[in-house]
Amino acid sequence: MGTPWQGRGFAVEAARGLVEWLGQQPRVRVVVAHIHPGHRASAAVAGAAGLTPTDRCEDGEVRWELALRP
């Protein structure tokens, strides 16, 4: 996302659309994102798309998840 377009909700809209589309795929059970703990904008987008942080870290990034189905 280019700097002039940041803060206008485009990333949130795109993330929500992706999560919605993934939710329609029968084989997708969990949406996962790995976000650096200092990247607040990415965390905000993930949260707005329904993901929540876990206590797991991989390569210094926090694993965020959204369970779509069991």
Residue frames as qw, qx, qy, qz and C-alpha x, y, z in Angstrom:
[[0.000, 0.893, 0.451, 0.000, 0.00, 0.00, 0.00],
 [0.419, 0.446, -0.020, 0.791, 1.54, 3.27, -1.08],
 [0.243, -0.222, -0.471, 0.818, 1.92, 5.98, 1.54],
 [0.230, -0.059, -0.112, -0.965, -0.65, 8.35, -0.01],
 [0.630, -0.229, -0.520, -0.529, -3.33, 5.67, 0.31],
 [0.404, -0.099, -0.806, 0.420, -2.56, 4.51, 3.84],
 [0.033, 0.211, 0.550, -0.808, -5.12, 5.16, 6.54],
 [0.442, 0.097, -0.228, -0.862, -8.09, 5.10, 4.17],
 [0.736, -0.009, 0.502, -0.455, -9.34, 1.61, 5.03],
 [0.678, 0.465, -0.456, -0.340, -8.21, -0.11, 1.84],
 [0.236, 0.334, -0.897, 0.168, -6.10, -2.71, 3.65],
 [0.391, 0.036, 0.721, -0.571, -8.92, -3.50, 6.09],
 [0.729, 0.375, 0.040, -0.571, -11.40, -3.84, 3.24],
 [0.574, 0.459, -0.656, -0.172, -9.03, -6.14, 1.35],
 [0.029, 0.238, -0.910, 0.338, -8.31, -8.27, 4.43],
 [0.551, 0.152, 0.543, -0.616, -11.99, -8.62, 5.26],
 [0.733, 0.440, -0.216, -0.473, -12.73, -9.58, 1.66],
 [0.409, 0.406, -0.817, 0.008, -10.01, -12.22, 1.72],
 [0.198, -0.087, 0.850, -0.480, -11.26, -13.65, 5.02],
 [0.675, 0.282, 0.269, -0.626, -14.81, -13.73, 3.66],
 [0.682, 0.461, -0.471, -0.319, -13.65, -15.51, 0.50],
 [0.210, 0.323, -0.899, 0.206, -11.56, -18.00, 2.50],
 [0.430, 0.008, 0.665, -0.610, -14.61, -18.66, 4.68],
 [0.774, 0.353, 0.012, -0.526, -16.45, -19.86, 1.58],
 [0.507, 0.450, -0.729, -0.094, -13.75, -22.39, 0.76],
 [0.887, -0.337, -0.143, -0.282, -14.76, -25.73, 2.33],
 [0.874, 0.032, -0.328, 0.358, -11.22, -26.91, 2.97],
 [0.219, 0.492, -0.333, 0.774, -10.03, -23.75, 4.75],
 [0.592, -0.556, -0.575, 0.100, -10.38, -24.08, 8.50],
 [0.464, -0.719, -0.137, 0.499, -8.11, -21.38, 9.91],
 [0.397, 0.844, -0.018, 0.359, -6.84, -18.04, 8.65],
 [0.733, -0.466, -0.053, 0.493, -3.32, -17.30, 9.90],
 [0.324, 0.877, -0.112, 0.338, -1.14, -14.18, 9.79],
 [0.739, -0.286, -0.193, 0.578, 2.34, -13.66, 11.22],
 [0.071, 0.923, 0.100, 0.366, 2.85, -10.08, 12.35],
 [0.482, 0.229, -0.425, 0.731, 5.91, -8.39, 13.82],
 [0.347, -0.622, -0.604, 0.358, 5.03, -7.22, 17.34],
 [0.193, -0.457, -0.066, 0.866, 6.04, -3.65, 16.52],
 [0.022, -0.121, -0.577, -0.807, 3.92, -3.35, 13.39],
 [0.239, 0.321, 0.602, -0.691, 0.78, -1.81, 14.83],
 [0.484, 0.344, -0.222, -0.773, -0.84, -1.08, 11.47],
 [0.447, 0.122, -0.842, -0.277, -0.70, -4.74, 10.43],
 [0.072, -0.172, -0.880, 0.438, -2.05, -5.79, 13.81],
 [0.346, 0.339, 0.286, -0.827, -4.93, -3.32, 13.42],
 [0.533, 0.265, -0.506, -0.624, -5.78, -4.69, 9.98],
 [0.344, 0.018, -0.939, 0.012, -5.66, -8.28, 11.22],
 [0.070, 0.243, 0.729, -0.637, -7.86, -7.43, 14.19],
 [0.444, 0.339, 0.023, -0.829, -10.37, -5.62, 11.99],
 [0.555, 0.213, -0.667, -0.450, -10.53, -8.76, 9.81],
 [0.866, -0.314, -0.089, -0.379, -11.40, -10.88, 12.84],
 [0.768, 0.174, -0.522, 0.328, -8.02, -12.42, 13.65],
 [0.540, -0.817, 0.117, -0.162, -6.72, -12.47, 17.22],
 [0.246, 0.663, -0.679, 0.197, -3.14, -12.80, 18.44],
 [0.925, -0.237, -0.296, 0.007, -2.00, -16.08, 19.97],
 [0.522, -0.784, 0.324, 0.087, 0.82, -16.70, 22.41],
 [0.862, 0.063, 0.346, 0.365, 2.85, -18.36, 19.65],
 [0.100, 0.873, -0.289, -0.379, 5.78, -16.67, 17.92],
 [0.866, 0.203, 0.328, 0.319, 7.65, -17.75, 14.81],
 [0.572, 0.308, 0.135, 0.748, 10.80, -15.98, 13.63],
 [0.182, -0.152, -0.249, 0.939, 10.01, -13.05, 15.94],
 [0.344, -0.165, -0.305, -0.873, 6.48, -12.61, 14.65],
 [0.426, 0.061, 0.678, -0.596, 3.27, -13.22, 16.56],
 [0.054, -0.201, -0.895, -0.395, 0.86, -15.75, 15.07],
 [0.441, 0.154, 0.231, -0.853, -2.67, -14.35, 14.65],
 [0.021, 0.131, 0.966, 0.223, -5.57, -16.69, 13.91],
 [0.577, 0.087, 0.111, -0.804, -9.23, -16.83, 13.00],
 [0.264, 0.065, 0.962, 0.010, -10.93, -20.24, 13.21],
 [0.415, 0.083, -0.374, -0.826, -13.48, -20.54, 10.42],
 [0.878, -0.135, -0.226, -0.399, -14.71, -24.03, 11.30],
 [0.694, -0.524, 0.482, -0.104, -13.66, -26.88, 13.59]]
